[in-house]
Amino acid sequence: MTPEARSAATASLAAAQTDHLPVLITEVIDALSPVDGDVFLDGTFGAGGYSRALLEASDCQVIGLDRDPDVLSEAAIWAPLFDGRLALEQGTFGAMEKAVEKHPQITGIVLDIGVSSMQLDRARRGFSFLRDGPLDMRMEQSGVSAAELVNAADESVLADIFFQYGEERRSRALARAVIAARSSARIETTGALAAIIEQASPSKRPGQPHPATRVFQALRIAVNDELGELAKGLAAAERILGEGGRLVVVTFHSLEDRVVKRFFQQRSKHGGAGVSRYAPDTPDATAPSFEMISRKAVTAGKTELEQNPRARSAKLRAGRRTAAPSHPEIMSGLGLPGLVASGSIL
Ligand SMILES: C[S@@+](CC[C@H](N)C(=O)[O-])C[C@H]1O[C@@H](n2cnc3c(N)ncnc32)[C@H](O)[C@@H]1O
């Protein structure tokens, strides 16, 4: 590396360190227990906080995977500081087998579900009702945007998305308000959508979250198929990891945590909780494929909560792969909310 490249890399690394404060980092590293020679997949690279901690904790290799192209172009500037031990891949963790196919056997996988502070803080990405920008929300920066969804989906579909993915109790009234607003002008910005939801909601009492919080969460989950990705990612991790391999997952809301909790319950019990009792008697196919590293979800301690309020809702669950084959079920029994409305999305 030339001295100029090294100083650009060091500056870019310093910026990444302040862009996003990694959550439960000590607990993540403890659960992954890196030793020299390990190969980790960080399936949600973001600002690379977990990856850097792993690379600093042992002489391991890390594959940093993220679906957001901005993440990878920024990290490419500082990755050479780790002397070839950090490889970057663009893609989704639901398809993580593709990202790891040219790398050595993976010994640990970590997923930190959701959006990064960089995505939330940049108005042009359209994730936040606090920053006015185009109503986008696409992590991959391709596919159907939130604006396309809110301007074209049927009322019943929008209500279903708000209810199922945002757990919004006023889902029907809010969907009606969106349909009424878009009949006079397309809804193109985060500010416009937040104002529509605010006007259609009872006035907010002190200490209550912004009335658009749940609707924005729901649209983000729908646009990025976040729960489908999570279920596919967990099953792919199970197939990739060999005996002793570790899977660590950090989630930020109850819908995500329910999927991870049920996945580990299903996979760590004999007979596989959630597998039909009428299934053919195939003991090997339902032998526990994981043993739990910690029995209960791990949450942030007082010190971390004081430094990083985002850690408030974080939950870590972790398991160690057994020698049993992967479980036959992928999507069922995980508590994935299904959209029931039959109208058109676009
Ligand atoms: C909470 S941040 C991760 C922060 C990271 N642990 C750190 O310490 O900097 C989540 C990241 O995961 C990425 N992401 C979310 N869903 C993904 C998916 N299905 N596949 C790949 N990346 C995903 C997002 O683009 C975002 O950059």
The ligand as a MOL file (V3000), in Angstrom:
LIG
                    3D

  0  0  0     0  0            999 V3000
M  V30 BEGIN CTAB
M  V30 COUNTS 27 29 0 0 0
M  V30 BEGIN ATOM
M  V30 1 C -27.5550 -3.1960 11.6230 0
M  V30 2 S -26.5590 -3.0420 10.2210 0 CHG=1
M  V30 3 C -25.1440 -3.9930 10.5950 0
M  V30 4 C -24.1080 -3.2440 11.3660 0
M  V30 5 C -22.8250 -4.0270 11.5940 0
M  V30 6 N -23.0020 -5.1720 12.4510 0
M  V30 7 C -21.7340 -3.1260 12.1760 0
M  V30 8 O -21.2360 -3.4520 13.2580 0
M  V30 9 O -21.3890 -2.1380 11.5490 0 CHG=-1
M  V30 10 C -27.3810 -4.0630 9.0910 0
M  V30 11 C -26.7350 -4.1590 7.7110 0
M  V30 12 O -27.2510 -5.3550 7.1200 0
M  V30 13 C -27.5400 -5.1430 5.7820 0
M  V30 14 N -28.6030 -6.0910 5.4290 0
M  V30 15 C -29.8770 -6.0920 5.8680 0
M  V30 16 N -30.5320 -7.1270 5.3600 0
M  V30 17 C -29.6460 -7.8290 4.5960 0
M  V30 18 C -29.7180 -9.0210 3.8120 0
M  V30 19 N -30.8540 -9.7090 3.7160 0
M  V30 20 N -28.6140 -9.4400 3.1910 0
M  V30 21 C -27.4360 -8.7590 3.2900 0
M  V30 22 N -27.3120 -7.6040 3.9970 0
M  V30 23 C -28.4080 -7.1580 4.6510 0
M  V30 24 C -27.9570 -3.6920 5.6970 0
M  V30 25 O -27.7310 -3.1890 4.3960 0
M  V30 26 C -27.0630 -3.0450 6.7540 0
M  V30 27 O -25.8930 -2.5570 6.1620 0
M  V30 END ATOM
M  V30 BEGIN BOND
M  V30 1 1 1 2
M  V30 2 1 2 3
M  V30 3 1 2 10
M  V30 4 1 3 4
M  V30 5 1 4 5
M  V30 6 1 5 6
M  V30 7 1 5 7
M  V30 8 2 7 8
M  V30 9 1 7 9
M  V30 10 1 10 11
M  V30 11 1 11 12
M  V30 12 1 11 26
M  V30 13 1 12 13
M  V30 14 1 13 14
M  V30 15 1 13 24
M  V30 16 1 14 15
M  V30 17 1 14 23
M  V30 18 2 15 16
M  V30 19 1 16 17
M  V30 20 1 17 18
M  V30 21 2 17 23
M  V30 22 1 18 19
M  V30 23 2 18 20
M  V30 24 1 20 21
M  V30 25 2 21 22
M  V30 26 1 22 23
M  V30 27 1 24 25
M  V30 28 1 24 26
M  V30 29 1 26 27
M  V30 END BOND
M  V30 END CTAB
M  END
